[in-house]
């Protein structure tokens, strides 16, 4: 029997989050509204949220020297299986410098550390073998292809979530090959446009030629799930206040998996994910304001969960 329900592969990094009223034109400056050094990384964000909401989860990442001991303590406190949180000597720990405006737009600059050289690293087989679902986030394309191939060989469910790196790390050929290895594809609205361009397709449902399930997040427009048999659309779950949208999509995914783990119908899984994201955007940082399952479910119910 698998030790974990979910294994998440990708970045675990320190986030330097800067809030700006708007992005200045090139070669100009602007005063910032706020700055914090916080814990982040696509894989860590998804994994921490899922684990705190009761999903037995493993986190598989390559980190470098100088990884903050406080971050490691917080990851352990979340209940994560950190067997494959691998320290690689000679590399700095990954860091991400994120600039967010007040309209859900972001720019990010990433110090990859050992994640950029992951193609040369030994495969983290423990997390693949010991989990029922393998969720692949940002990271080295060649390495993630190996992860997906091994997961597929072992009969695991493969979920592909390339994030913003779809725009600059993946090309059409690699993206198509990865979809052939995947069961579920997660995209936001800008990533969807890139995916359609890579595959020379025109409609989201066309991507279902490759995967069984397509999960789309659209910010204020809500989210949706598409399969070859049905389409489910749900609204955004409103936050009390929006301070920082960094990690909202990752929080959605972690909440979604919490619903799947509990055997909820797809519509409720989507609304639960949206509810979790609504809490995260209320504070700065993707791991700062994670709700309990009960808190998230209360908001999901208010948004219509349990009705269909």
Number of C-alpha atoms within 10 A of each C-alpha: 8 12 15 19 18 26 28 27 31 25 29 29 29 21 22 19 24 20 21 18 14 16 17 11 8 6 5 7 9 11 10 14 12 12 14 12 15 17 25 28 24 25 27 27 28 32 34 29 33 32 25 21 23 18 24 20 30 32 29 27 26 28 24 20 15 12 17 12 9 10 16 13 10 14 19 13 12 17 18 22 20 16 13 19 18 15 17 17 12 10 17 17 23 25 23 22 15 17 21 23 19 15 11 13 12 16 12 13 11 13 15 23 21 27 25 15 15 20 17 12 12 8 16 19 13 14 29 29 20 19 22 22 24 27 28 27 25 22 26 21 21 14 20 22 18 15 23 25 18 17 23 17 10 12 12 20 18 26 23 25 26 25 19 17 15 21 14 7 14 19 14 16 10 15 19 17 12 22 21 14 22 26 19 20 24 22 22 18 14 14 20 19 16 16 23 16 12 17 14 11 13 12 11 15 15 14 23 18 11 18 22 16 23 23 21 22 25 16 17 11 13 17 24 19 20 18 16 14 7 8 14 13 16 19 17 22 26 18 17 10 11 17 18 23 24 25 21 27 27 30 30 28 29 28 34 26 28 24 26 17 17 11 11 17 13 16 22 24 26 32 33 32 29 34 30 33 32 28 26 30 26 20 18 23 25 32 24 15 17 25 19 14 19 10 13 22 23 13 21 25 16 12 20 15 20 14 8 8
